[in-house]
Amino acid sequence: MKSILILRTLILSLLVIVAIGACNKPAGNTGADSNIDYYTCTMHPSVHSKTPGKCPICSMDLVPVFKKVASANTSAAKGSDTSAKPDSAPIPSQSASANAQGNKPGEFSVPIERQQQIGVTYASAKRRPIQLSIRSVGVLEPNQGRIFEYVARVDGYIQDLKVTSPGEQVAASQPLLTVYSPDLRSTEQELANLLSERDRSGSSRATLDPLIESAKRRLRQWNVSDQEIDSLEKSRKASETLVLRSPFSGIVEEVPAKQGMSVRAGDRLVGVMNLSGLWLWTDFYENEVGLLRIGQQVEITLPAFPGKKFQGQISAIDPRLDAMKRTTRVRIDLGNPEDQLRPGMFANVELKIDGGEGLTIPVDAVLPTGARSVVFVDKGSGNLEPRFIRVGRSFTQADANGEASYDEVLDGLSEGERVVSSANFLIDAESRIQGALKTWNEESGAKEGSDKSKSMSQPPQALK
């Protein structure tokens, strides 16, 4: 009897302790917390938690995912009666809705407070002038049409070298070197004899004229100038030396010849170039070739002359494309009236193209998804619509705040529509989270309905 009383006393004490513990437990979710479905990580949407905390993968703070009824209550007036059903989860994201609505994304909701937390800003689609700018780099080279190289066309010896090193300034018709050649003397003597014979016998003039012209052509091929030939025709005295003169004003490029050395036909003697005009060879990428035209003006800057700009013009576009670099070579002609520029200098090239006017949005507003681009359109009250758009070229435009980059919108947006221009990746994570939630709810509802119908179809078991 005493043991039974002791047992009853212990049971009563245990019940009292449990009741006191239950009374001391914190109250259930508040009105605000009841709108939170679960907590997840914006970078790892697969993480679900009923309580706030840290992501077990990346240690970021978990963010709340609100039920759809919460967004509806935020936008509706107070006191409205909105009942939340189990299947009234947020509208699926791009991936979930695409399968159900013909590859067209649906809306989803991100509360205004949440948007402020993650730093969401908006920008409107506006029409503005499209100023495309293409940049490249290149190297200055001499104009090949203004380079002249003397090559020995007759055997002989260097008798007198007038220039000795590259870089020397020379004027037009200035002597560069003198070549002694016995072969030259014999040809000049032949021309002098033919001229004398023509003067003595007037009747055979028609026969001698072809021979005289042939001797003159041979001398011209040996770099004998017309002035020297005219002088020979007057004096009738053959010379053993050949004087090579500069064909134009410029600078000496190279002097392979040395004083007293023997030369044979084909040996390089001296080179002269005119730097009043230069070539700039530069490379443009394959996707920029369609914007290039012969005659376009380009702006050129050089590290050697900071703050100074030069103007050039596209004069040749190589039709071939480099298979490895995917570029094509372009030749730009530029003048050098002050003789400042030198071959071998590096140059920066900028080509500005007027693309007319078009609908544009900031570059940061576009979220690439592989073959297509997505923007998040503001539908009001925290609702966003993922929308596929077709973009053209990107360009940079200067304004009061500095330079801003824009994308041309070819299709998918209307002028005046507002799109998310920052925190796009976080908004995309929110859309994917809500899309996963919708899919999970649909699968759970389908499974629950299947289990219920299965249980109703089975006969009830007898009570034992």
DRENMIDO-425408 format. One record per atom (N, C-alpha, C): x, y, z. Coordinates in steps of 0.02 Angstrom, whole numbers, padded with zeros to 5 digits, always signed. Last residue first. Layout:
BEGIN
XYZ...
***
This chain:
BEGIN
-00473-00252-01695-00457-00312-01657-00484-00306-01586-00578-00199-01823-00545-00185-01759-00533-00249-01722-00542-00227-01995-00583-00241-01935-00543-00226-01872-00502-00100-02109-00484-00161-02074-00528-00168-02011-00589-00040-02253-00566-00031-02184-00553-00097-02151-00520-00065-02419-00573-00076-02369-00547-00066-02299-00449+00067-02518-00439+00005-02480-00495-00004-02430-00473+00193-02568-00493+00136-02609-00487+00070-02572-00421+00278-02476-00494+00275-02480-00517+00214-02521-00285+00260-02499-00312+00238-02434-00388+00232-02436-00275+00318-02625-00258+00248-02616-00287+00220-02552-00306+00448-02601-00351+00409-02644-00338+00335-02637-00197+00481-02521-00264+00486-02494-00313+00443-02534-00087+00465-02605-00092+00423-02545-00163+00422-02518-00118+00564-02699-00113+00494-02720-00121+00447-02661-00110+00679-02623-00174+00660-02653-00174+00588-02675+00025+00676-02590-00024+00671-02537-00092+00650-02564+00083+00691-02715+00095+00630-02678+00043+00620-02624+00038+00819-02750+00020+00762-02793+00029+00697-02755+00097+00894-02650+00024+00891-02655+00001+00832-02696+00232+00873-02679+00205+00851-02615+00130+00844-02618+00242+00933-02806+00257+00862-02799+00228+00834-02734+00208+01064-02772+00167+01028-02820+00178+00952-02814+00309+01096-02683+00240+01096-02659+00195+01056-02706+00420+01090-02767+00416+01044-02710+00345+01039-02685+00392+01194-02857+00397+01125-02882+00389+01075-02825+00397+01301-02768+00336+01286-02803+00336+01215-02828+00531+01296-02729+00479+01288-02680+00414+01269-02713+00597+01325-02850+00607+01259-02819+00553+01245-02767+00553+01458-02866+00535+01408-02915+00543+01338-02888+00613+01516-02758+00540+01513-02760+00516+01463-02812+00747+01503-02797+00723+01475-02734+00648+01465-02736+00750+01575-02916+00762+01503-02919+00738+01469-02855+00728+01703-02867+00680+01674-02915+00689+01598-02919+00841+01720-02786+00774+01721-02756+00724+01688-02803+00941+01718-02884+00939+01665-02833+00871+01662-02800+00908+01835-02951+00903+01772-02987+00901+01714-02938+00939+01926-02851+00870+01920-02873+00860+01854-02911+01077+01904-02849+01038+01888-02790+00964+01882-02807+01110+01948-02977+01123+01878-02960+01084+01858-02898+01075+02084-02974+01039+02038-03018+01049+01965-02998+01118+02198-02908+01100+02138-02868+01061+02088-02909+01045+02318-03023+01099+02295-02977+01072+02238-02936+00936+02346-03101+01002+02364-03128+01060+02346-03081+00782+02288-03153+00831+02286-03099+00900+02298-03129+00686+02405-03251+00719+02340-03242+00768+02345-03184+00538+02480-03311+00592+02480-03262+00619+02410-03253+00493+02550-03468+00489+02495-03421+00551+02496-03375+00523+02651-03562+00493+02670-03498+00488+02613-03448+00498+02556-03708+00525+02616-03678+00487+02634-03615+00500+02379-03686+00470+02440-03711+00499+02500-03675+00586+02229-03734+00571+02282-03687+00539+02341-03724+00606+02139-03840+00589+02113-03774+00571+02166-03723+00746+02185-03942+00679+02156-03936+00669+02134-03864+00863+02258-03935+00833+02249-04000+00761+02223-03996+00946+02369-03838+00893+02318-03835+00858+02315-03902+01116+02395-03808+01060+02411-03852+01010+02353-03849+01184+02431-03651+01170+02381-03702+01111+02404-03743+01309+02542-03582+01240+02523-03598+01240+02467-03649+01406+02620-03455+01402+02571-03509+01329+02548-03519+01466+02783-03420+01418+02729-03406+01413+02685-03467+01580+02895-03347+01563+02852-03403+01516+02797-03380+01517+03032-03251+01573+02994-03278+01551+02954-03338+01406+03102-03219+01435+03060-03166+01495+03019-03190+01366+03164-03335+01389+03206-03280+01423+03166-03225+01434+03048-03457+01383+03092-03432+01411+03132-03373+01482+02952-03599+01501+02996-03544+01442+03040-03524+01454+02783-03637+01434+02853-03648+01453+02894-03587+01489+02636-03726+01502+02678-03667+01487+02750-03684+01400+02490-03780+01437+02551-03792+01442+02590-03727+01361+02333-03857+01372+02373-03797+01412+02436-03816+01238+02285-03978+01306+02299-03958+01307+02340-03894+01090+02205-03930+01137+02219-03984+01207+02231-03957+00984+02077-03860+01027+02137-03854+01072+02142-03915+00827+02025-03823+00880+02018-03873+00920+02082-03874+00765+01949-03671+00772+02004-03718+00827+01987-03768+00651+01872-03562+00705+01862-03610+00705+01922-03658+00617+01915-03397+00598+01921-03467+00659+01913-03511+00541+01894-03240+00599+01879-03282+00578+01879-03355+00461+02014-03149+00450+01968-03204+00515+01956-03241+00414+02044-02980+00463+02049-03034+00448+01997-03087+00338+02136-02850+00332+02083-02901+00381+02096-02958+00338+02243-02763+00386+02190-02751+00383+02133-02801+00245+02332-02817+00230+02298-02754+00276+02239-02741+00288+02309-02992+00256+02345-02938+00243+02301-02877+00359+02247-03088+00287+02246-03098+00250+02281-03041+00512+02266-03166+00474+02285-03106+00399+02288-03124+00597+02133-03241+00555+02191-03251+00514+02204-03188+00753+02077-03261+00698+02072-03213+00659+02137-03216+00818+01998-03409+00812+02056-03365+00752+02044-03319+00928+01889-03494+00868+01898-03452+00874+01964-03416+00977+01817-03650+00989+01864-03595+00923+01878-03560+01030+01656-03717+00987+01714-03711+01006+01757-03652+01126+01557-03711+01104+01578-03777+01062+01641-03774+01176+01606-03558+01197+01562-03613+01175+01590-03679+01118+01710-03489+01101+01641-03470+01120+01592-03525+01163+01869-03423+01171+01819-03476+01154+01749-03449+01067+01998-03375+01095+01937-03345+01101+01884-03400+01076+02171-03374+01068+02111-03416+01104+02053-03382+01109+02279-03299+01040+02255-03293+01030+02189-03330+01236+02321-03329+01227+02281-03268+01157+02253-03261+01216+02404-03439+01245+02338-03450+01233+02293-03389+01060+02493-03443+01128+02483-03418+01152+02411-03428+00976+02500-03603+00974+02490-03531+01046+02482-03507+00896+02577-03746+00955+02554-03709+00938+02544-03635+00844+02596-03911+00822+02583-03842+00880+02550-03804+00933+02716-04015+00903+02652-04000+00882+02648-03927+01002+02806-04153+00967+02806-04089+00933+02740-04078+01163+02789-04231+01095+02814-04230+01066+02815-04159+01296+02755-04214+01248+02701-04227+01176+02724-04226+01444+02814-04263+01378+02838-04245+01327+02785-04265+01596+02764-04196+01546+02752-04248+01479+02775-04223+01768+02788-04176+01701+02804-04152+01652+02800-04209+01911+02704-04138+01866+02718-04194+01796+02728-04166+02071+02724-04081+02000+02725-04062+01959+02747-04122+02229+02656-04043+02181+02675-04095+02111+02673-04067+02390+02691-03990+02323+02670-03970+02273+02699-04020+02553+02635-04038+02499+02683-04043+02434+02651-04021+02731+02627-04030+02666+02598-04015+02613+02653-04017+02852+02651-04162+02816+02677-04103+02750+02640-04094+02904+02608-04282+02915+02567-04224+02880+02590-04161+02949+02765-04355+02930+02695-04363+02948+02654-04301+02895+02915-04273+02949+02871-04296+02923+02800-04305+02838+03084-04277+02826+03013-04271+02883+02974-04302+02876+03214-04309+02881+03191-04240+02878+03115-04234+02864+03295-04424+02920+03246-04419+02931+03223-04347+02756+03371-04445+02807+03399-04401+02865+03352-04389+02676+03289-04527+02704+03352-04553+02759+03382-04510+02631+03154-04552+02683+03170-04504+02717+03235-04525+02469+03070-04570+02522+03116-04590+02571+03130-04533+02421+02901-04586+02421+02963-04549+02480+03006-04570+02321+02762-04627+02370+02812-04651+02364+02875-04608+02305+02599-04571+02283+02668-04561+02338+02715-04584+02253+02438-04610+02305+02489-04619+02274+02559-04613+02216+02294-04517+02190+02355-04548+02247+02406-04552+02191+02119-04507+02236+02177-04506+02206+02235-04545+02081+02028-04399+02101+02048-04466+02143+02112-04461+02069+01885-04290+02074+01957-04303+02092+01968-04376+02084+01761-04226+02018+01784-04248+02017+01859-04258+02203+01700-04195+02184+01758-04155+02114+01784-04171+02199+01591-04290+02214+01581-04219+02188+01639-04176+02170+01639-04417+02131+01582-04391+02142+01571-04316+02147+01800-04468+02194+01757-04434+02155+01701-04399+02073+01827-04625+02063+01826-04552+02113+01778-04521+02084+01937-04767+02098+01874-04733+02091+01881-04658+02069+02063-04817+02011+02019-04820+02022+01952-04785+02125+02205-04732+02146+02140-04758+02086+02093-04759+02092+02361-04785+02067+02310-04738+02085+02243-04768+02156+02526-04796+02157+02458-04821+02133+02410-04766+02136+02650-04738+02149+02648-04810+02150+02577-04839+02070+02751-04617+02075+02681-04639+02082+02680-04715+02165+02887-04557+02110+02864-04600+02122+02792-04621+02197+02993-04413+02215+02948-04467+02154+02925-04505+02259+03116-04304+02204+03092-04345+02231+03048-04401+02316+03121-04135+02330+03124-04207+02269+03094-04243+02336+03209-03981+02297+03164-04024+02314+03176-04097+02422+03213-03826+02416+03238-03895+02381+03185-03938+02440+03157-03702+02395+03214-03708+02386+03241-03778+02606+03103-03734+02546+03101-03692+02506+03166-03699+02691+03038-03842+02666+03106-03840+02601+03108-03800+02722+02905-03825+02778+02951-03832+02756+03024-03827+02600+02838-03827+02633+02848-03762+02691+02898-03766+02481+02914-03936+02544+02877-03928+02573+02890-03859+02324+02900-04018+02365+02928-03964+02426+02883-03956+02208+02935-04144+02268+02899-04125+02304+02936-04070+02051+02905-04215+02090+02947-04170+02148+02906-04142+01998+02893-04386+02014+02863-04321+02055+02913-04281+01877+02893-04515+01926+02930-04477+01936+02896-04409+01857+02784-04656+01837+02805-04589+01894+02840-04552+01906+02735-04776+01895+02806-04771+01873+02830-04702+01821+02582-04777+01876+02620-04804+01859+02695-04800+01751+02526-04622+01742+02549-04690+01804+02587-04712+01689+02412-04498+01745+02448-04529+01729+02466-04601+01594+02332-04444+01588+02404-04431+01641+02445-04467+01629+02201-04468+01571+02228-04503+01561+02303-04493+01733+02177-04379+01749+02189-04449+01691+02221-04486+01704+02141-04252+01708+02212-04265+01719+02228-04339+01713+02006-04236+01646+02036-04228+01646+02111-04240+01852+01987-04251+01807+01963-04303+01738+01996-04298+01950+02132-04203+01921+02066-04194+01868+02051-04246+02091+02209-04282+02023+02213-04256+01993+02144-04253+02256+02273-04273+02212+02215-04279+02144+02230-04248+02356+02386-04373+02324+02366-04311+02277+02308-04325+02481+02488-04436+02448+02424-04443+02420+02403-04375+02501+02639-04503+02489+02609-04438+02449+02545-04449+02620+02727-04600+02567+02677-04595+02563+02652-04524+02653+02902-04632+02668+02836-04603+02607+02791-04608+02734+03038-04714+02673+02999-04704+02691+02929-04681+02860+03085-04710+02807+03134-04707+02738+03101-04699+02975+03008-04717+02931+02998-04660+02876+03051-04655+03055+02921-04841+03022+02985-04828+02970+02973-04773+03215+02838-04848+03142+02839-04838+03118+02908-04820+03342+02746-04930+03317+02811-04909+03242+02806-04900+03485+02640-04928+03413+02648-04928+03393+02716-04900+03619+02572-05026+03595+02621-04978+03519+02625-04985+03653+02441-05084+03702+02493-05073+03679+02542-05019+03645+02267-05112+03613+02327-05085+03667+02378-05067+03686+02185-05266+03706+02203-05197+03669+02267-05176+03654+02171-05400+03609+02142-05351+03626+02159-05279+03815+02157-05466+03745+02171-05482+03700+02134-05432+03936+02192-05340+03913+02156-05398+03839+02171-05408+04072+02287-05276+04001+02270-05279+03987+02234-05343+04203+02310-05158+04181+02292-05225+04107+02272-05223+04235+02454-05054+04216+02383-05063+04194+02372-05135+04263+02589-05030+04313+02548-05064+04292+02477-05078+04157+02604-04890+04205+02638-04933+04256+02589-04963+04014+02498-04899+04072+02524-04863+04120+02555-04914+03834+02477-04891+03897+02486-04928+03951+02516-04884+03721+02479-04811+03761+02417-04812+03829+02427-04846+03639+02586-04730+03697+02594-04775+03739+02530-04772+03469+02638-04713+03522+02588-04701+03577+02600-04752+03397+02761-04720+03370+02703-04683+03426+02654-04664+03413+02933-04711+03446+02871-04732+03420+02814-04688+03267+03031-04742+03323+03010-04700+03350+02944-04727+03223+03155-04865+03206+03106-04814+03265+03092-04770+03177+03202-05029+03201+03222-04963+03178+03171-04910+03216+03086-05163+03173+03134-05128+03206+03153-05062+03317+03010-05220+03259+03027-05262+03211+03077-05229+03488+03047-05206+03426+03034-05170+03366+03054-05213+03600+02971-05328+03572+03029-05293+03506+03010-05259+03753+02904-05376+03685+02888-05355+03659+02944-05311+03860+02914-05509+03840+02950-05449+03766+02933-05435+03984+02819-05578+03911+02825-05574+03893+02858-05508+04127+02838-05684+04096+02839-05618+04021+02850-05625+04184+02855-05805+04194+02790-05774+04158+02785-05706+04107+02934-05948+04132+02936-05879+04137+02866-05852+04134+03006-06111+04113+02951-06068+04145+02957-05999+04082+03147-06190+04138+03120-06152+04112+03067-06103+03991+03227-06257+04017+03168-06293+04078+03139-06258+03921+03337-06210+03994+03337-06205+04026+03282-06246+03784+03307-06239+03814+03372-06258+03890+03369-06259+03764+03180-06191+03745+03194-06260+03774+03260-06284+03800+03195-06058+03843+03154-06102+03828+03170-06175+03691+03271-06015+03758+03300-06012+03806+03262-06057+03589+03178-06032+03587+03239-06072+03656+03273-06073+03630+03086-05935+03628+03065-06005+03627+03127-06051+03614+03163-05821+03681+03142-05839+03684+03118-05911+03475+03178-05823+03518+03237-05826+03589+03219-05847+03429+03049-05809+03419+03082-05874+03463+03144-05880+03549+02945-05717+03493+02992-05723+03488+03022-05792+03582+02777-05708+03608+02840-05734+03549+02886-05747+03544+02650-05666+03533+02707-05621+03568+02771-05642+03549+02559-05766+03606+02559-05721+03603+02619-05673+03442+02591-05843+03436+02531-05802+03494+02526-05752+03497+02698-05913+03445+02711-05862+03436+02651-05816+03583+02629-05999+03611+02672-05948+03560+02688-05893+03489+02564-06079+03536+02524-06039+03567+02566-05984+03425+02672-06140+03387+02629-06094+03433+02588-06050+03532+02719-06221+03506+02761-06166+03467+02719-06115+03546+02613-06311+03602+02629-06266+03579+02673-06207+03421+02624-06376+03438+02563-06339+03495+02576-06290+03432+02747-06438+03382+02739-06385+03396+02676-06344+03534+02715-06533+03547+02767-06482+03497+02759-06424+03470+02623-06613+03529+02602-06575+03544+02652-06519+03367+02700-06670+03350+02644-06626+03409+02621-06583+03451+02796-06744+03409+02817-06687+03388+02758-06643+03516+02741-06856+03553+02749-06793+03508+02766-06733+03422+02741-06960+03452+02677-06939+03486+02684-06871+03388+02873-06976+03334+02825-06959+03362+02759-06936+03511+02927-07017+03483+02945-06952+03429+02895-06930+03586+02920-07133+03576+02857-07094+03545+02870-07026+03602+03051-07181+03558+03005-07218+03542+02942-07177+03696+03117-07104+03625+03134-07095+03579+03084-07128+03833+03081-07029+03795+03054-07087+03721+03066-07076+03875+03151-06915+03915+03153-06977+03875+03131-07037+03780+03125-06815+03792+03195-06836+03830+03198-06902+03789+02988-06802+03726+03016-06827+03736+03088-06851+03918+02980-06747+03905+02951-06813+03840+02979-06843+03894+03037-06621+03941+03070-06669+03929+03044-06739+03807+02944-06565+03785+03013-06575+03829+03050-06625+03888+02832-06561+03828+02831-06602+03802+02901-06616+03987+02875-06469+04006+02859-06538+03945+02859-06584+03910+02886-06351+03943+02945-06380+03962+02934-06453+03873+02754-06330+03821+02804-06344+03852+02867-06376+03999+02698-06306+03959+02674-06362+03906+02724-06381+04031+02763-06188+04071+02776-06248+04034+02753-06311+03938+02706-06103+03934+02778-06117+03974+02796-06180+03987+02575-06104+03920+02589-06129+03911+02662-06145+04115+02591-06048+04109+02564-06116+04040+02578-06145+04085+02641-05919+04122+02683-05967+04113+02657-06038+04022+02533-05860+03985+02594-05871+04019+02638-05924+04125+02444-05848+04069+02427-05893+04028+02489-05909+04206+02502-05749+04230+02502-05819+04174+02486-05867+04149+02601-05619+04132+02542-05657+04160+02547-05728+04132+02666-05457+04176+02662-05516+04162+02597-05552+04004+02759-05382+04027+02692-05400+04072+02697-05462+03968+02862-05246+03994+02859-05314+04024+02790-05326+03821+02913-05151+03885+02877-05160+03904+02878-05233+03730+03020-05144+03735+02972-05089+03801+02934-05092+03692+03190-05184+03732+03130-05196+03738+03086-05134+03522+03246-05186+03587+03249-05152+03626+03185-05167+03396+03243-05238+03451+03248-05286+03519+03255-05252+03325+03306-05087+03313+03278-05153+03373+03293-05199+03430+03282-04942+03384+03320-04983+03376+03286-05051+03439+03191-04787+03462+03203-04856+03408+03242-04893+03495+03155-04624+03448+03191-04667+03479+03203-04736+03532+02997-04557+03557+03060-04585+03504+03091-04631+03485+02873-04519+03461+02931-04483+03485+02997-04511+03628+02765-04537+03556+02778-04539+03538+02840-04498+03784+02828-04609+03745+02796-04555+03671+02810-04563+03850+02889-04717+03883+02833-04683+03839+02798-04631+03858+02965-04878+03821+02954-04815+03848+02891-04783+03955+02960-04981+03934+03025-04955+03896+03020-04889+04090+02875-05031+04029+02864-04992+04010+02930-04959+04168+02835-05180+04157+02890-05132+04090+02880-05098+04182+02708-05239+04237+02756-05242+04229+02811-05190+04152+02544-05237+04129+02605-05204+04187+02654-05201+04162+02466-05399+04190+02478-05333+04160+02543-05305+04069+02345-05499+04115+02401-05490+04140+02405-05419+03934+02295-05606+03991+02279-05564+04038+02339-05559+03770+02360-05592+03830+02352-05632+03888+02336-05585+03674+02384-05505+03653+02354-05568+03711+02345-05616+03648+02384-05332+03698+02386-05385+03673+02350-05447+03509+02472-05272+03540+02407-05280+03589+02412-05340+03436+02582-05162+03481+02576-05219+03515+02508-05217+03271+02596-05114+03334+02563-05100+03374+02558-05165+03151+02699-05044+03188+02684-05105+03256+02654-05085+02989+02725-04987+03054+02696-04972+03088+02679-05038+02857+02758-05002+02905+02812-04994+02972+02787-04969+02775+02651-05003+02780+02687-05065+02831+02744-05062+02774+02609-04872+02815+02571-04919+02822+02606-04987+02792+02712-04739+02751+02704-04798+02794+02670-04852+02850+02628-04591+02859+02675-04647+02810+02660-04703+02737+02604-04451+02784+02578-04500+02793+02630-04556+02683+02588-04283+02696+02630-04341+02748+02598-04386+02571+02469-04219+02641+02491-04224+02649+02532-04288+02425+02466-04109+02464+02450-04169+02534+02478-04165+02267+02424-04035+02335+02450-04031+02372+02428-04093+02095+02479-04016+02147+02430-04034+02215+02463-04025+01918+02500-03997+01988+02516-03979+02034+02460-04000+01770+02575-04043+01813+02516-04052+01884+02537-04038+01615+02628-03992+01686+02644-03990+01726+02579-03993+01457+02696-04036+01501+02637-04028+01574+02660-04032+01331+02777-03975+01398+02794-03998+01444+02734-03984+01169+02805-03993+01214+02749-03986+01281+02767-04017+01061+02913-03902+01108+02903-03958+01157+02847-03943+00920+02829-03824+00976+02876-03823+01021+02864-03883+00777+02784-03739+00806+02792-03805+00860+02845-03800+00774+02678-03594+00770+02743-03627+00801+02740-03696+00713+02590-03461+00734+02582-03531+00722+02648-03567+00769+02635-03299+00717+02634-03350+00748+02625-03419+00825+02542-03158+00839+02589-03212+00785+02581-03265+00845+02511-02981+00810+02504-03044+00834+02557-03094+00926+02408-02857+00910+02472-02887+00879+02460-02956+00946+02318-02707+00917+02318-02774+00904+02390-02796+01011+02277-02585+01035+02332-02626+01010+02333-02697+00963+02187-02495+01015+02162-02541+01037+02215-02591+00871+02267-02425+00926+02234-02390+00981+02213-02437+00777+02304-02521+00819+02355-02491+00880+02325-02455+00719+02180-02544+00755+02214-02598+00801+02268-02571+00656+02159-02421+00711+02115-02441+00751+02146-02497+00559+02259-02426+00610+02261-02373+00670+02218-02391+00482+02217-02535+00520+02279-02540+00575+02282-02488+00493+02040-02572+00468+02096-02534+00514+02157-02539+00477+01971-02725+00530+01985-02676+00507+02046-02636+00392+01854-02824+00387+01910-02777+00448+01912-02731+00374+01824-03000+00387+01802-02932+00391+01864-02889+00302+01777-03158+00319+01825-03106+00336+01790-03041+00380+01665-03279+00325+01695-03244+00349+01743-03191+00450+01643-03446+00456+01648-03373+00394+01681-03343+00407+01529-03568+00399+01599-03549+00402+01604-03474+00400+01402-03623+00466+01433-03617+00461+01508-03602+00261+01370-03609+00293+01378-03674+00357+01417-03671+00231+01354-03474+00202+01409-03512+00240+01422-03577+00298+01250-03413+00225+01250-03410+00194+01301-03456+00433+01272-03429+00407+01208-03452+00331+01209-03456+00448+01398-03372+00463+01389-03443+00433+01326-03470+00429+01387-03236+00375+01413-03277+00386+01402-03351+00551+01336-03192+00490+01299-03180+00434+01322-03225+00647+01433-03236+00653+01364-03258+00589+01326-03249+00601+01557-03179+00611+01549-03251+00610+01475-03272+00498+01506-03041+00547+01547-03075+00550+01530-03149+00323+01504-02990+00388+01474-03006+00432+01521-03044+00253+01604-02861+00251+01583-02931+00319+01557-02952+00244+01542-02693+00264+01592-02743+00265+01562-02813+00099+01437-02655+00169+01457-02646+00186+01508-02699-00029+01381-02634-00021+01451-02652+00049+01475-02637-00060+01254-02593-00029+01260-02659-00017+01332-02679-00119+01273-02467-00054+01239-02471-00021+01248-02538-00182+01443-02462-00190+01371-02472-00123+01338-02477-00227+01578-02367-00171+01544-02400-00184+01470-02403-00344+01707-02389-00331+01640-02361-00277+01607-02402-00368+01867-02344-00334+01826-02395-00317+01760-02363-00459+02002-02317-00459+01932-02297-00430+01891-02354-00397+02159-02264-00421+02116-02318-00413+02044-02297-00337+02235-02168-00404+02209-02154-00431+02165-02208-00249+02352-02269-00256+02315-02206-00329+02293-02197-00233+02321-02448-00251+02363-02390-00260+02320-02329-00091+02233-02519-00162+02248-02512-00174+02293-02452+00046+02212-02508+00022+02257-02561-00050+02276-02553+00056+02126-02399+00095+02187-02400+00068+02237-02450-00027+02019-02431-00047+02063-02376-00008+02128-02376+00051+01964-02534-00015+01990-02550-00039+02038-02496+00163+01923-02466+00170+01975-02517+00103+02006-02534+00103+01826-02384+00137+01883-02354+00144+01939-02404+00056+01730-02471+00006+01771-02436+00038+01831-02404+00170+01665-02509+00139+01711-02557+00087+01756-02523+00293+01668-02378+00238+01638-02413+00206+01689-02459+00467+01706-02392+00400+01721-02370+00349+01682-02410+00615+01656-02331+00574+01648-02391+00502+01655-02368+00753+01742-02255+00686+01712-02252+00654+01708-02322+00924+01685-02266+00874+01736-02277+00805+01704-02276+01072+01654-02172+01013+01629-02206+00961+01684-02211+01232+01719-02200+01170+01723-02162+01113+01696-02204+01359+01600-02251+01322+01662-02259+01259+01660-02217+01431+01481-02249+01429+01521-02187+01397+01589-02197+01428+01391-02353+01469+01451-02362+01469+01498-02303+01362+01277-02292+01409+01270-02348+01456+01329-02352+01271+01306-02193+01323+01257-02177+01375+01249-02232+01230+01474-02162+01230+01421-02212+01286+01371-02196+01165+01515-02000+01217+01518-02051+01210+01461-02100+00998+01569-01960+01065+01547-01940+01114+01557-01997+00823+01542-01919+00879+01579-01948+00946+01554-01923+00735+01385-01945+00758+01439-01901+00814+01477-01935+00710+01290-02038+00652+01320-02007+00671+01379-01962+00798+01282-02192+00801+01281-02119+00739+01316-02092+00881+01218-02334+00818+01237-02303+00825+01232-02227+00982+01231-02473+00983+01232-02400+00916+01257-02374+00973+01250-02608+00953+01183-02582+00953+01181-02507+01024+01374-02641+00952+01368-02630+00930+01300-02603+01154+01452-02606+01142+01380-02606+01068+01367-02591+01150+01589-02605+01199+01557-02648+01189+01482-02655+01052+01618-02513+01045+01644-02581+01094+01613-02630+00987+01493-02408+01047+01531-02427+01038+01554-02500+00836+01505-02306+00881+01473-02354+00940+01519-02369+00695+01467-02205+00756+01507-02216+00801+01468-02263+00516+01470-02234+00578+01438-02211+00635+01486-02227+00404+01557-02227+00395+01485-02239+00456+01447-02214+00338+01687-02136+00400+01657-02160+00390+01582-02167+00224+01729-02074+00227+01737-02146+00289+01707-02177+00247+01716-01941+00203+01666-01972+00202+01672-02048+00320+01824-01902+00356+01762-01918+00312+01711-01951+00220+01918-01881+00266+01930-01936+00301+01866-01955+00153+01863-01772+00116+01874-01834+00162+01883-01893+00271+01741-01705+00230+01801-01703+00193+01808-01769+00274+01569-01661+00291+01622-01707+00243+01680-01700+00245+01539-01484+00253+01520-01554+00270+01579-01597+00344+01580-01339+00282+01579-01377+00296+01560-01449+00457+01472-01254+00440+01534-01289+00378+01525-01330+00412+01383-01104+00435+01382-01173+00416+01447-01207+00354+01381-00978+00413+01423-00987+00438+01424-01058+00253+01287-00989+00234+01357-00980+00293+01404-00992+00326+01171-00998+00287+01192-01056+00266+01265-01052+00380+01165-00870+00424+01174-00928+00387+01196-00990+00264+01143-00795+00302+01205-00785+00348+01218-00844+00227+01017-00844+00183+01074-00854+00219+01139-00846+00335+00939-00799+00322+00946-00871+00278+01006-00886+00317+00951-00660+00379+00976-00692+00369+00986-00767+00193+00889-00643+00200+00960-00625+00262+00990-00659+00223+00758-00681+00174+00797-00720+00180+00871-00706+00311+00723-00578+00335+00726-00647+00289+00767-00692+00225+00724-00468+00282+00771-00471+00307+00778-00542+00138+00618-00500+00112+00686-00495+00168+00738-00499+00229+00511-00495+00196+00528-00558+00169+00598-00557+00266+00514-00359+00317+00525-00410+00285+00545-00477+00142+00481-00298+00174+00545-00283+00227+00562-00337+00119+00354-00345+00074+00407-00365+00106+00476-00354+00225+00287-00279+00224+00289-00352+00179+00345-00377+00186+00301-00146+00249+00331-00168+00250+00338-00244+00068+00226-00147+00066+00298-00132+00129+00333-00156+00122+00100-00170+00076+00129-00219+00071+00204-00209+00196+00077-00055+00232+00084-00120+00187+00114-00172+00096+00063+00040+00141+00120+00044+00177+00129-00022+00041-00060+00000+00000+00000+00000+00043+00063+00000
***
